[in-house]
Amino acid sequence: MTKFDKNYTPLAVLLSLGLIQNAAADDLSLGAAVGIKTSPYKGANTKASPLPFINYDSQYFFIHGLGAGIHLYKDDHNEFNVIGEYSPMGFKSGDTDDSQLKKLNKRKSTIMAGMSYIHRDIWGVIHADVMRDTSGDSNGMTSDVGYSYRFEWNKFEFTPGVGVLWSSKKQNEYYYGISQSESLRSGLNAYDPNDSISPYVQMSLDYPFATDWKASISARYSVLSSQVKNSPMVDKSGVSSLGIGINYSF
């Protein structure tokens, strides 16, 4: 069952591939989108959310969906950035129908901040980032490294991509670990995961259908690491995301 949630906003991830491909100096686009994402947690409903969308990129700073940053260096092929973005990862008892998970502590969403590098060439785009939790709840870190290439056919723009996401031990402990006190309260086994690597595939399809208007569909599937899958909180081997949006470029 799909649950409609106005607070869930996954398109920073879903549309990042297209944004990296399309970023140009002083480019501004506004639009709206709907995002749908499966949850790795037991008994949790798939969530859908509408949201406004902003994409702006200048020589000095940028806004990409739920993320923003400053260009430390930028030329036609390379970018080094300081970045910050909202991470919608989280868990609360109301998210699940599982009676045991309802007795676990809340895991909060956060702002992740760090550094990123992007290289563009005729053979595609490479991106890499290192991010850290700024809230102090998890004190965890993540790193995303990926590759994408854009194909054009008539008016359609198709961009497949692959990558890997590394999550630190502290990141996984916060979102998927179960403490001794939670174990006693819920009846679930205590669990203390290590760091993990999760590969993913993603793709986006863009269609300019009128002057300065574009419709987009983006999707990602991530294979969960054994460190995540083995958590008593989790009952899936992978999670998927889908975004459908429309935007106008100025």
Summary of the structure (lengths in Angstrom):
residues: 250
radius of gyration: 18.6
end to end distance: 37.9
largest distance: 60.6
contacts: 798
relative contact order: 0.19
helix: 14%
strand: 56%
